[in-house]
Amino acid sequence: MATLQVRDIDDRLYNFLKTSAKLQNRSISQEVITIIQNYLNSNQKQMKNSTLEFLSLRGAWVDDKEAEEIITEIKKGRNQSNRFGEKNGLFD
């Protein structure tokens, strides 16, 4: 099994880890390993879901209009916006 050594940990972070480990009845090393495992496991699920969500958008914006017509509609919508209750040159 590999060994990992971490140096120059901020005292506040170390105290947080120490308290967290104590609350979970773990050593500091076990707590760090658990935190890393939980992070990596949740990150993988999140990446997978993001990928599936992105792929589900395939073909969602298909339109028979020409690009110039779509651009004109977008610009027209921006000019008629009243998101802020009044005209604002920066946003509208």
C-alpha angles and dihedrals in degrees: 000000000000124000123221122196122192122194136192097026114175111253092235092054092047091050090049091051091046092051093044092049091049092051090052094044091242136125116253089253092053090048093052091048091049092049092050093047093049092048094049093045093050092044092054092051091048092050091049092050092047090052093050091047091051092048091050089063091065108128093002094122100043110142133175092216122104118252092249091055092050091049091049091051091049092050092046090052091051093052092052095047120125099178092136098039092251139043114284115184093208096057105021 
